[in-house]
Amino acid sequence: MKNLIFLFIALSIFVFGCKKKSETKTTNYDFEINTSKSIGASTLALKSISDNRCPINADCISGGSATAHFKLTANNIDQEIILCKGECGTVGSVANIKINGINYSLKLIEITPYPQFQKSNSTKTVKVELTRV
């Protein structure tokens, strides 16, 4: 009987003593150049896009890359964030940032439209994913 009580107590400590993993929250944002989104008391703005990807139906030596330049303003401090898709070297498609003391991951999902041989008047749009970690 003592063993059964001991086993019940040990099992209870194990089950209820485990720390629950905090839930992550992900939000998608679409930006055009010089647009911004409020994230709490902070602001994330798309400042520019550099797109040198190989155009659709073209024969290129490399696939190229597309880069989005953001400015994060938090507590009156500006921070530059550069995200890239394709052949980017050391620049990645994900940046870890801190907003109001909370850690986030900012991920570049896509830059549209994809380049074409003929110049298009379409407005470039950047889609990012912001995840609280």
Buried (B, 14 or more C-beta within 10 A) or exposed (E): EEEEEEEEEEEEEEEEEEEEEEEEEEEEBBBEBEEBBEBEEBBBBBBEBEBBBBEEEEEEEEEBBBBBBBBBBBEEEEBEBBBBBBEBEEEEBEBEBEBEEEEBBBBBBBBBEEBEEEEEEEEBBBBBBBBBE
